[in-house]
Amino acid sequence: MKNVERLTSVKSELLDILMGIEVTEHSQRQRSAAQRSLRARRGIERHRESLKLSRDIAWLAEDEETPEGELH
């Protein structure tokens, strides 16, 4: 009977270790996904900022080309 109890104990420990590893891997995948999401969001923000800056610069350039005293 002792062998059965020992085997059950070892199985239980192995299962606990495996579950701990899976939890750790899941947490790492979640962190990686969050980092990718943040990088993507920042990339989109940079792109939008660049487009706005381009529009603003184009608008200023148009103002400079308009002869003085002339209104839009």
Summary of the structure (lengths in Angstrom):
residues: 72
radius of gyration: 30.9
end to end distance: 96.1
largest distance: 103.1
contacts: 128
relative contact order: 0.05
helix: 89%
strand: 0%
